[in-house]
Amino acid sequence: MRKTLSALVLVTAVGFAALTGCASSASTEASTTPTESTSAATAEETPAETTASDESALEACAQLADLQTESSDLMDVVSSGDMSKATEALASMEEKLRELAGEITNPEVKAAVTQMADAYTSLSEALEKAQSGDASGLTDVTTELQDAASALTTACTS
């Protein structure tokens, strides 16, 4: 079980790094780089309506900033060794990612956030199996999380 817990901490760290890294860079860039929608919103004129395709990747990724605390809490729970709480925390993170994916209109970022939510679902399923003694799925879910993290990083930095 100790081996399973160590693997789970490592796997969760991959997802955590992607979420905090993307949110941090998006927040920093958003605060230092004005965008068309920001400029238009601050003008005295009536701002143009924003359509689904008008959301920049930067704006979409800035919405991930709220997940930084959640991701940190998830790592703490997973590191504590309480598998029951870890399962609950993973389910909560997956739910929040799905909610965000529903709010994001930038197609590339939306797809990457959905992919990350799917990876957290797979991680929860692998954790349930690991609690029953079958830790074989943790290797596959590690790859899935790495791929999702890469997709999210690419979507938020392009």
C-alpha positions in Angstrom: 0.0 0.0 0.0 2.9 2.3 0.7 4.1 1.9 -2.9 0.6 2.7 -4.1 0.4 5.8 -2.0 3.8 7.0 -3.3 2.7 6.4 -6.9 -0.5 8.3 -6.2 1.4 11.3 -4.8 3.6 11.4 -7.8 0.7 11.1 -10.2 -1.3 13.8 -8.5 1.8 16.1 -8.5 1.8 15.9 -12.3 -1.8 17.3 -12.5 -1.1 19.8 -9.7 1.9 21.2 -11.6 0.0 21.6 -14.8 -2.9 23.4 -13.0 -0.8 25.7 -10.9 1.7 26.4 -13.7 -0.9 27.3 -16.3 -2.9 29.4 -13.9 0.1 31.3 -12.6 1.4 32.2 -16.0 -2.1 33.2 -17.3 -2.7 35.3 -14.2 0.7 37.0 -14.5 0.3 37.7 -18.2 -3.3 38.8 -17.8 -2.3 41.4 -15.2 0.7 42.7 -17.3 -0.7 42.4 -20.9 -3.8 44.2 -21.8 -6.1 42.4 -24.2 -8.5 43.8 -26.7 -11.5 42.8 -24.6 -9.9 44.5 -21.5 -9.2 47.6 -23.5 -12.7 47.7 -24.9 -14.2 47.1 -21.5 -12.4 50.1 -20.0 -13.3 52.4 -22.8 -16.1 54.9 -22.3 -17.9 53.4 -25.4 -20.3 50.5 -25.1 -18.1 47.4 -25.4 -18.8 45.0 -28.2 -20.4 41.8 -27.3 -18.1 38.9 -26.7 -18.8 35.7 -28.7 -17.6 32.2 -27.8 -14.7 32.5 -30.3 -13.6 35.8 -28.8 -12.2 34.4 -25.5 -8.4 34.3 -25.7 -6.4 31.4 -24.4 -5.0 33.8 -21.8 -8.5 34.8 -20.6 -9.6 31.1 -20.5 -6.5 30.0 -18.6 -6.9 32.8 -16.1 -10.0 31.0 -14.9 -7.8 28.2 -13.6 -6.2 30.5 -11.0 -9.0 29.5 -8.5 -7.9 25.9 -8.7 -4.4 26.6 -7.3 -5.6 26.4 -3.7 -7.7 23.4 -4.5 -4.8 21.7 -6.1 -2.6 22.4 -3.1 -5.2 21.0 -0.8 -5.5 17.9 -2.9 -1.8 17.3 -2.7 -1.9 17.7 1.1 -4.8 15.1 1.4 -3.1 12.7 -0.9 0.2 13.0 1.0 -1.6 12.4 4.3 -2.2 8.8 3.3 -6.0 8.9 3.9 -7.2 7.1 0.8 -10.8 7.8 1.5 -10.2 11.6 1.7 -8.0 11.4 -1.3 -10.7 9.8 -3.3 -13.2 12.5 -2.2 -10.7 15.3 -3.0 -10.0 13.8 -6.5 -13.7 13.7 -7.2 -14.1 17.3 -6.1 -11.2 18.4 -8.3 -12.7 16.5 -11.3 -16.1 18.2 -10.7 -14.5 21.6 -10.5 -12.6 21.0 -13.7 -15.8 19.9 -15.5 -17.6 23.1 -14.2 -14.7 25.2 -15.5 -14.8 23.4 -18.9 -18.5 24.3 -19.1 -17.7 28.0 -18.6 -14.6 28.3 -20.9 -15.5 29.2 -24.5 -12.0 29.0 -26.0 -12.1 25.7 -27.8 -8.4 24.7 -27.3 -8.4 25.5 -23.6 -11.9 23.9 -23.1 -10.6 20.7 -24.7 -7.5 20.7 -22.5 -9.4 21.3 -19.3 -11.9 18.5 -20.3 -8.9 16.2 -20.9 -7.5 17.0 -17.5 -10.9 16.3 -15.9 -11.0 13.0 -17.7 -7.5 12.2 -16.4 -8.7 12.9 -12.8 -11.6 10.6 -13.4 -9.2 7.9 -14.5 -7.0 8.6 -11.4 -10.0 8.2 -9.1 -10.8 4.9 -10.8 -7.2 3.7 -10.5 -7.1 4.7 -6.9 -10.3 2.6 -6.1 -8.6 -0.4 -7.8 -5.4 0.2 -5.9 -7.3 0.1 -2.6 -8.4 -3.4 -3.6 -4.8 -4.4 -4.4 -4.6 -3.7 -8.1 -2.2 -0.9 -8.6 -1.5 -1.8 -12.3 -3.6 1.2 -13.6 -1.5 3.8 -12.0 1.2 3.6 -14.7 -1.4 4.3 -17.4 -3.0 7.1 -15.5 0.4 8.7 -15.0 0.8 8.8 -18.8 -2.8 10.1 -19.2 -2.2 12.9 -16.6 1.1 13.8 -18.3 -0.6 14.1 -21.6 -3.4 16.2 -20.2 -0.9 18.4 -18.4 1.0 18.9 -21.7 -2.2 19.7 -23.6 -3.2 22.3 -20.9 0.3 23.8 -20.9 0.3 24.1 -24.7 -3.2 25.6 -24.8 -2.4 28.1 -22.1 1.0 29.2 -23.5 0.3 29.4 -27.2 
